[in-house]
């Protein structure tokens, strides 16, 4: 995986590159990350984010985001990169932001009420992806309850290496919500930034 520079500021060129990549996401996903910024930096963080978006020539402001509307995934990734910049996060910090996202999203909290088992969560994963993204695919590969591991793949997704860390945190938190109090860990075993055809995640629990 490409090494992510924790202190590198997002450039106009990078912002425009992201915004040109096809694919959209529901605003609810973006709003969860904006809530993370508010909880860690308050009003100051929101103002810094708006300022940076204007500097990068991006017209869509965070306070205009509506949960059920579609927005470019490139914009969502850009927001994550700018939050990383504003909060001074490293890769572990971005992982923690991804891990917090399901807990900060009303729609995810509502959805996880129906995750009565890990198997149900595993089987419903593609539908969940399709409800939030109009591109790519989340594919459940293997669930081994005896050996205590699950494998999932994300296909058709290549925006920025930072999202590998974010998604690791996100998927781990979803798994932990389904597992209850059991501890779990996650590893990205395949990655498009390492030349693989898709992202693959291995989640193990005790």
C-alpha positions as CSV (number, residue, x, y, z in Angstrom):
1,X,0.0,0.0,0.0
2,X,1.2,3.5,-0.7
3,X,2.5,5.3,2.4
4,X,0.2,8.1,3.4
5,X,1.9,11.3,4.5
6,X,0.2,12.4,7.7
7,X,1.2,16.1,7.4
8,X,0.7,16.6,3.6
9,X,-1.9,19.2,2.8
10,X,-4.5,18.4,0.1
11,X,-3.8,20.3,-3.2
12,X,-6.2,21.6,-5.7
13,X,-4.9,19.0,-8.2
14,X,-5.7,16.2,-5.8
15,X,-9.1,17.6,-5.0
16,X,-10.0,17.9,-8.7
17,X,-8.7,14.4,-9.4
18,X,-10.9,12.9,-6.7
19,X,-14.0,14.8,-7.8
20,X,-13.6,13.5,-11.4
21,X,-13.7,9.8,-10.3
22,X,-17.1,8.3,-11.1
23,X,-19.3,7.1,-8.3
24,X,-21.7,8.5,-5.7
25,X,-22.5,8.0,-2.1
26,X,-25.5,8.9,0.2
27,X,-25.0,12.1,2.2
28,X,-25.6,10.1,5.4
29,X,-22.0,8.7,5.1
30,X,-20.5,12.1,4.8
31,X,-22.6,13.5,7.7
32,X,-21.2,10.8,10.0
33,X,-17.7,12.1,9.3
34,X,-18.7,15.7,9.7
35,X,-20.1,14.8,13.1
36,X,-16.7,13.2,14.0
37,X,-15.1,16.6,13.2
38,X,-17.6,18.5,15.3
39,X,-17.0,16.3,18.3
40,X,-13.3,16.8,18.1
41,X,-12.9,20.4,16.9
42,X,-16.3,22.0,17.4
43,X,-17.4,25.1,15.4
44,X,-13.7,25.9,14.7
45,X,-13.3,22.6,12.9
46,X,-16.4,23.3,10.7
47,X,-15.1,26.7,9.8
48,X,-11.6,25.4,9.0
49,X,-13.2,22.7,6.7
50,X,-15.3,25.3,4.9
51,X,-12.3,27.5,4.4
52,X,-10.2,24.7,3.0
53,X,-13.0,23.6,0.6
54,X,-13.1,27.2,-0.7
55,X,-9.3,27.3,-1.1
56,X,-9.6,24.1,-3.1
57,X,-12.3,25.6,-5.4
58,X,-15.0,23.1,-4.1
59,X,-18.5,24.7,-4.1
60,X,-20.4,22.1,-2.1
61,X,-20.3,23.1,1.6
62,X,-20.8,20.7,4.5
63,X,-23.8,22.4,5.9
64,X,-25.7,21.8,2.6
65,X,-25.3,18.0,2.8
66,X,-28.6,16.0,3.1
67,X,-28.6,12.4,4.2
68,X,-30.6,10.8,1.4
69,X,-29.1,12.8,-1.5
70,X,-26.2,11.5,-3.6
71,X,-22.8,13.2,-3.7
72,X,-19.6,12.2,-5.5
73,X,-17.6,9.7,-3.5
74,X,-14.6,11.8,-4.4
75,X,-16.1,14.6,-2.3
76,X,-16.6,12.2,0.6
77,X,-13.0,11.1,0.4
78,X,-11.9,14.7,0.2
79,X,-13.8,15.5,3.4
80,X,-12.0,12.6,5.1
81,X,-8.6,13.9,3.9
82,X,-9.4,17.4,5.1
83,X,-10.6,16.2,8.5
84,X,-7.4,14.2,8.7
85,X,-5.5,17.4,7.9
86,X,-7.4,19.6,10.4
87,X,-7.2,17.1,13.3
88,X,-3.6,16.1,12.5
89,X,-4.5,12.4,12.2
90,X,-2.1,9.7,11.2
91,X,-3.2,6.4,9.7
92,X,-4.2,5.0,13.1
93,X,-6.3,8.2,13.6
94,X,-8.1,7.7,10.3
95,X,-8.7,4.0,11.3
96,X,-10.4,5.3,14.5
97,X,-12.5,7.8,12.5
98,X,-13.7,5.0,10.3
99,X,-14.4,2.9,13.4
100,X,-16.5,5.8,14.8
101,X,-18.6,6.3,11.7
102,X,-21.1,3.5,12.2
103,X,-21.8,4.8,15.8
104,X,-22.3,8.3,14.5
105,X,-24.7,7.5,11.7
106,X,-28.4,7.3,12.6
107,X,-29.0,5.0,9.6
108,X,-26.3,2.6,10.6
109,X,-27.5,2.5,14.2
110,X,-31.0,1.8,12.9
111,X,-29.7,-0.9,10.6
112,X,-27.6,-2.7,13.2
113,X,-30.7,-3.3,15.3
114,X,-31.5,-5.9,12.7
115,X,-28.0,-7.5,12.8
116,X,-29.3,-10.3,15.1
117,X,-26.3,-12.5,14.1
118,X,-22.9,-12.2,12.4
119,X,-24.3,-14.4,9.6
120,X,-27.2,-12.1,9.0
121,X,-24.8,-9.2,8.9
122,X,-22.5,-11.1,6.5
123,X,-25.4,-12.0,4.1
124,X,-26.9,-8.5,4.1
125,X,-23.6,-6.7,3.4
126,X,-24.1,-6.3,-0.4
127,X,-27.5,-4.8,0.1
128,X,-26.1,-2.4,2.6
129,X,-23.5,-1.3,0.1
130,X,-26.0,-0.9,-2.6
131,X,-28.2,1.3,-0.4
132,X,-25.4,3.8,0.1
133,X,-23.3,3.6,-3.1
134,X,-24.2,3.6,-6.8
135,X,-21.0,2.0,-7.9
136,X,-18.7,-0.8,-6.8
137,X,-19.6,-4.0,-4.9
138,X,-19.2,-5.4,-1.4
139,X,-18.9,-9.1,-1.7
140,X,-19.1,-11.6,1.3
141,X,-16.6,-14.3,0.5
142,X,-16.4,-16.6,3.5
143,X,-17.8,-16.9,7.0
144,X,-16.2,-19.6,9.2
145,X,-17.9,-19.4,12.6
146,X,-15.9,-22.5,13.9
147,X,-12.5,-20.9,13.1
148,X,-13.9,-17.5,13.9
149,X,-13.1,-15.4,10.8
150,X,-14.9,-13.7,8.0
151,X,-13.6,-12.5,4.6
152,X,-15.1,-9.7,2.6
153,X,-14.1,-7.9,-0.6
154,X,-14.7,-4.5,-2.0
155,X,-14.6,-4.3,-5.8
156,X,-14.6,-1.3,-8.1
157,X,-13.2,1.1,-5.5
158,X,-10.0,3.1,-6.0
159,X,-9.9,6.7,-4.7
160,X,-7.1,7.2,-2.2
161,X,-4.9,4.9,0.0
162,X,-6.2,6.6,3.1
163,X,-9.6,4.9,2.6
164,X,-8.0,1.5,3.2
165,X,-7.4,2.6,6.8
166,X,-10.8,4.2,7.1
167,X,-12.6,1.1,5.7
168,X,-10.6,-1.2,8.1
169,X,-12.0,0.7,11.0
170,X,-15.5,0.9,9.5
171,X,-15.8,-2.8,8.8
172,X,-14.3,-3.8,12.1
173,X,-16.8,-1.7,14.0
174,X,-19.7,-3.3,12.0
175,X,-18.4,-6.7,12.8
176,X,-18.0,-5.8,16.5
177,X,-21.6,-4.5,16.6
178,X,-22.7,-7.9,15.2
179,X,-20.4,-9.9,17.5
180,X,-21.4,-8.2,20.7
181,X,-18.7,-7.9,23.4
182,X,-16.2,-10.3,21.7
183,X,-13.0,-8.6,20.7
184,X,-12.0,-8.7,17.0
185,X,-9.2,-7.5,14.7
186,X,-9.0,-6.8,11.0
187,X,-6.3,-7.1,8.3
188,X,-6.4,-5.9,4.7
189,X,-5.0,-8.9,2.8
190,X,-5.4,-7.6,-0.7
191,X,-5.4,-4.0,-1.9
192,X,-5.7,-2.3,-5.3
193,X,-2.9,0.1,-4.3
194,X,-0.6,-3.0,-4.0
195,X,-1.6,-4.2,-7.5
196,X,-4.5,-6.5,-6.5
197,X,-7.8,-6.5,-8.4
198,X,-9.8,-5.6,-5.3
199,X,-9.6,-4.9,-1.6
200,X,-10.0,-7.9,0.7
201,X,-10.4,-7.8,4.5
202,X,-9.9,-10.6,7.0
203,X,-11.7,-10.2,10.3
204,X,-10.9,-12.5,13.2
205,X,-12.5,-12.7,16.6
206,X,-12.0,-14.5,19.9
